[in-house]
Amino acid sequence: MGTPIPARRPVATLLAALVLATAVQLTVPPAARADETPSVPPGTESTVPPPEVDPTAPGLKMRDGATLAGAKVLPIVSIVESQGGEERREETSTNLKFALQAEVLFGKDSAKLTPEANSRIAAIAEEIKKRNASKIRIFGFTDDLGSSVHGDVLSKQRADAVHGVLSPMLASSNVTYEIRGYGEQYAIADNSTEEGRRKNRRVEVSFPTGG
């Protein structure tokens, strides 16, 4: 059995099956709207369909000239992060994701796993077995230092390295993998600080839970 990922300090548990039905937006030219680039890699978004909302409901009040924004559902999310942020577990009603900072798995600017990395990956393997997951995503990410080409290559090499350890641990399972290196794309923190860059240098292992 692997050693469970430590959960020394729960930083947030968002019970948010909330409908953003009362969100409004002023009618503005298309060029003025927010960037619609997804904030998470394709395939990891929630697939829960939004509910239908009646824009004429008497309890729904909007200022003159405003229109009703599209309804969205925020699924229940549980987030547990270790004290220093080295390990993070995010769970929604449809997906479970483990994010490990590169420093806990690799040396600096390297794709060679450290001896300590195996136990961390083994803990994830045990969770995958417990959930009977069959479609595993392993995505690598870097900060924005250096060239984007170098980041793309390094992030893919790191994802491949984690796959190389995880796959034998799940050899008896009927598991398929999606392995990608996204480089500096999909940053989760501010790249202008070392703390933020450290969070962005990570490998994520995720899978649908079928909730």
PyMOL commands that set and color helices and strands:
alter all, ss='L'
color gray80, all
select helices_A, chain A and resi 30-32+102-104+117-131+148-169+194-200
alter helices_A, ss='H'
color red, helices_A
select strands_A, chain A and resi 9-14+18-19+24-26+66-68+73-74+77-81+87-91+95-101+135-141+176-181+202-208
alter strands_A, ss='S'
color yellow, strands_A
deselect
rebuild
show_as cartoon
